[in-house]
Amino acid sequence: MIKKHYSTTPVSTIYSRAFTLIETLVGVAVFLVVAMAAYQAYVSLFALVSASQYKVLAINLANEQFEIIRNLTYSDVGVVGGVPNGKVPYQQTLTRGGVPFLVTTVIRNIDLAQDGQIGSTTNDTSPADNRLVEVTVDCSTCKGFVPIVLSTNIAPKNLENSSTNGALFVKVFDANGQPIPGASVNVVNSSAIPAININDTTDANGMLQIVDVPPGNNAYAVSVTKSGYSSDRTYPVGGSGNPSPSKPDATVLAQQMTQVSFSIGKLSTVNYSTVTPTCAPVSGVTFIATSSKMIGTGVPKSMKTITTNASGVYSSNTVEWDGYTIGLNDATYNLAGLNPLNPVMVNPGSTQNAMIVVVPRSGNTLMVTVKDSATGLPLSGASVTLTGPASYSSTQTTGLGFLTQTDWSGGSGQSDFSNTKAYLIDDGHVDVTSSPGDAKLRLFFGAYDAAGTLESSTFDTGSVSNFYNLIRLPSDEPLATGTSSVRFQFATNATSTATTTWTYRGPGGATTTYYTSANSVIDPIHSGDRYARYKLYLSTASTSYTPTVSDVSFTFTSSCTPPGQVIFQSLALGSYTATVGKVGYATSTVTFNVDSNWKEQQITLSP
């Protein structure tokens, strides 16, 4: 009999567990964080070691230069072409450890106080007592490298002798009279043998003292500047374009001290914008900015021709502190006003915005600027009456802009005032074509229509405005047309769209009143708006006569209205008299010539 045996021992099942995707990503992220930290630590350590090596190489190189200089004879301790003159190069590029370094050496004569000093009460006739050697080592290819500056004094072995040379002291200060340390000074004397060319910097007191300088009459050309600052210099006597400079090249006399002073300031930013009286930008306008600083008799330090870009803007961040007088040099436009006034003052390290208001050229133009005598500020609201050749007479008020229409022959259908000869609509009873430039009642079969209306296009003042006067020409009408044969109403809005509602009003802001005088005050209800229209009403009491309007203008003030200024255009050349008055000020009368196509006349009023 065969028996079968079966094991009853349980068989265990073994399961192996793997990493999930999330666990893998977390592990990789942790590894990357640790690895990046280790890498950054390595990079920082390497940079620190490299910087330390660069510094050691630079210091060793500076000491090497000192050893070379100490082994020279005392008479040779100087910079080639400098004072003192010697055999040491001013700048040289030297390589150490495979790293290129720029080595700059400055050597100065020092006038010690122990034996007196040149130019003092205890004048030292031999002021070059010893020499200061300063070595600067820089590395432009070394990341984060700070230049190494080391200095030492070198004294002569023997006693000093009296010198036939002098001293040149250069003083540099800012617009407030404060000394400027670290200003770069260049001194050149090309007539000396050997020629002198010194590059050095001012000390903490803004002074550079060059001792034991060979004498020379107007022989030393000196210029100063500093990064981020303007520059100043001397000029040769008899030089081209400036024969009589106000600061001539320096003269050094034997055993005497000569000091020349310079004023420089932080560079500024100026933003010029050229606009119309209604604030529309005008591109490509050319003007000249002339500085107030003079470098000689009638010679300004700067006279720059500038043209605005396609947006009517010109900006520069390298402008020297000064006052700049703006004058147009443009074939298309004339200067109508400035804000701020001429000269445009630019302070050191500042930003100045200047708005230049221009109008199309129209014959010879005069701009009158009225200022307060005490403050120099512009006076708006001053009345300027100009009289001149051929019984010319015109009166304007400063600080007011104006818009004018003098022709309607272009016809109706124009919504915005772009074509100066067109308008919005009329009722069919106004004639604008038989005599271009005039608006009058229609003549129909030998008789004038009894009444007619004309509504202007929309005028844009450019910004929120205050409106002042509505003016028409001629100022009187034929008596036969009756009383108030020419009337106006005025409408304004803050915005102008196809759906804008225009409400025409007269004096008192009422819709039932009318402006009837030739120069009417616009009701203040319109102030604070930007867009304007007028409506003309013509009527006649006799069909044989018609009223006529040749000009319609209104005055306003806006952000683009030049303060304290007015312009007169289409003038004949000749002698003119301006009478200027304002409430609270004494009236001023000035006579002058208009002798060019554009002229500015400034007039001050005293309270």
Protein Blocks (a to p, Z undefined) as FASTA:
>chain_A
ZZddddfbdcdddddddddfklmmmmmmmmmmmmmmmmmmmmmmmmmmmmmmmmmmmmmm
mmmmmmmmmmpcfklgccehiacddfbdfbdcddeehiacdddddddddddfklopehia
klcfblblbacdddddddfklghiacdddddddddfbdcdddfbdcdddddddfkopace
hiacddddfkbccdddddddddfkopacdehiacdehkbccddddehiacdddddehiah
iabcfbdcddddehiacddddddddddddddddddfkopacehiacddddfbdcbehiaf
bdcdddddfkopacdfkbccddddddddbfkbccfbdcddddddddehiacddddddddd
ehjadddddddfklopacehiacddddehhiacdddehiacdddfbfkloghifbdfblm
bcfbdehiacfklmghiacdddeehiacfbdcdddddddehiacddfbdcdddfbdcfkl
oghkbccdddddfbdcfklccddddehhiakbccfbfbdcddfklgoiabdcdddddddf
bfkbccddfbdcdddddfklcghiacdehiaedddddddddehiacdddddddfbfbdcd
dddddZZ
